[in-house]
Amino acid sequence: ILGGSQQVLRIDRETRRGIAGETRQSIVTYIQSAIPTVDAVLISDYGKGLLTPDLLATIIKQARQNNKPAIVDPKGLDFEKYGNAFLITPNKKEAGLAAGIEIRDQATLDRAADTLFKKTGAQNLLITCGKEGMVLYEDNGGPYTIRSRARQVFDVSGAGDTVISFLGLGLATGATFKDSAMLANVAAGIVVAKVGTATASVDELQKALADNQS
């Protein structure tokens, strides 16, 4: 629901029943054949019933066995279902709820990150903080803060998908975590300045990166 060009409310109508066993097996069969051919595995959980704990465990295990990074955009309070993922990318609210910690400052953010590492066994964690940017905890270390440039925000729909996509793209091409996260941060800033779910073009990225360096 838009007020002018600003998103004010989002309404979802859905069912969250788990997927049928036959559907799960078809997905697992595809994953087993596809993962060896890719450079990274992106898991975007919308909490709609597809990504059951069992299926998540299978995907992450297959990725680890094939030395492919499994990068997860999480949903819900139970982050243990993302156990042993290569990277988890919650926003600050999701991280606080999943860790059971009210995030008020850097100290509580660090505590939440430490709790999530212990709960999930994840190798890395990137917490997105809206207009404050992102905080990267690499190999249970950090934090490394990536600041965002101030810009008008029209619609945050798709921001999480943009972050995980560009993180995956960067890591798949051999870029460092910090460079990949910086690219994801810039791309997310582009899409939230557009109305509706949007994408970031190569030209827009190049211009934004040049502006960031100026």
N, C-alpha and C positions, 0 to 999 in steps of 0.2 A: 504494500500500500504506500503510495507516494503522496507527499504533500509538496506541490510544486515539483521540483526536481530532486527532492530529498526523500530517501526511504525513511519512513517512520514506523513501519510495522511489517512483519513477515508472518504469514499464516501457512502452516503445513497441515495437510490432511493425508493420513498415512496409516498403514498397518505395520507393526514391528514384529510380526511372527517370524520365527526362524525359517530358513529356506528348507525345501524338501530334500530328502536324502539323495534322490536322483539328480537334482540340480547341483547339490554339493559335489557329488562324484564327477559330474561333467566339468565343473570348475577346476577340481583338483587335477583331473586328467590334462586339462589345458595348461594349467600352471606348470605341471611337471615337464611338459614339452616346451613351454615358452621361456621359462626362467633361464635355461642355459644359453639362450640366444640374445639376452638383453644385457644392458650395462647397469641398470638399477631397477628396483621394484618399488613402486609408489603405492601406498595403501591409504586411501582416503575414506575414513569411516564416517558415515552419516548417521549411524545408529538406526538404520531402517530395517535391520533383520538379516541382511546378506552376510555380513562379516561376523559370524558366530565365533566364540572363543576357540572352538575346535578348528574352524577353517583358518582363522588368523594364525594359530599355532602351526598349521600345516604350511601356510605360505611363508612365514618367517623361517621355519626350519628348512624349507626348500631353498630359500634365498641364501641362508648361511652355508648350506652344504655346497652350493655352487659359487660361493664367494662373491655374492652380489649384495650390495647394501639394500636393506629393507627400510624404507623411510615412511613413517606413519603420521598422518594427520588424525589425531584421536578424537573420540567422542565418549561422553559419559563419565562416570565416577570410577569405574574399575579399569585402571591402567594395567593391571597385572595380565590382562588378556593380550597385551602387546609385549609380553616377556621376550627378552633377548633381541629386540629390534635393534637395528643399527642406529637409528635416529628417530626420536619422537618430537613432534612439533606442536605442542598445545599453545593456546593463547594464555594470557595471564590468569584469566578467570577459571579456565579449565584446569590449569595447573594447581591453582589454589584449592579448588573443590576436590580434585583427585588426591591431593596431598593432605587435605584436612587442615589447611593453614590459611589464615587470612593474610593475603599479600598486601602489605602496606608500604614497604620500602625494600632496599636492596638486601638487607639482612633476612627478611622473611621470604624474599624471592629465592635467596640462596638456600634457605632451609627447605623450602618446597622442592627445589631442584634435587637436593640431597635425598629427600624422602622418595621422590619419584625414581631416582636411580636405584634405591634399595628395593622398591616395590617391583620394578620392571626388569632389572638387570640390563637395561638398555645401555648401549655403548656411549651414546651422545644425546644431548637434549638441547632443543632450541625453543625458547619461550618467546612468543610474539607479544608485544606490549602496546599495540596500537600506535598512537602518535609518538610514543616514547621509543619506538624502534623495536629491536630484538636483543635478547641476551642468549649467547651461545655458551654452553657447557660442553667442552670437548673432552672425550675420554675421562669423564668424571672430574674434569678440571674446569678452569675458568673462574669467574665469568668474563666473557668478552662482549661488550655492549656495542651494538650497531645502531647508531642514531638515525632517525628519519628526518627528512626535511619537512618543515611545516607546509601543509597544503590543505586546501578545502576538500572535505570528504563528503561525497554525495551518496555513496552506496557501498557498504562493506561486503555485499554478496560476492562470493568467489575469491575473497582475499586469501583465505586459507589454501584453496586449491592452487592459487598463483604461487604462493610461497613454496609449497611442496613440489610443484612442477619445476620451478627454477632452481631449487635446491638440488633436485634430482638431476636436472640438466647439467648443472655445474659439476657435481661430483662425478657424473658419468663421463664427462670430458676430461677428468683429471684435475680439476680446479681444487684449491684448498677449501676447507670448511668455511673459513672466514670470507674468502672471495665469493663462494657460492651463496652464503647467507647475505652478503652485501648485495649481490645481484637480485636475490629474491626480495630483499627489502625494497629496492628501487622499483622492481616490477609491481609489487603490491601497492606501492604509492601511486603508481600510474592507474591501476584498475579501480581503486577506491575513489578516484577523482572523476569517474564516469558513472552515469546512471545505468542501473541494471547490471547483470553479470557481464563482464567485459574481458577483453584480452589486452595484452601489451605487445605492440608491434616492435620489430627490430629497430625501426627508425625512432620510435618513442624511447626505447631503451637507450639507444646511442645518445640521444639528446639529453635524457635525464642523467646518464652517467657523466656526460660532459659538463652539465650544470653542477653536479655534485663535486666535481674536481675544480670548478672555478671559484 
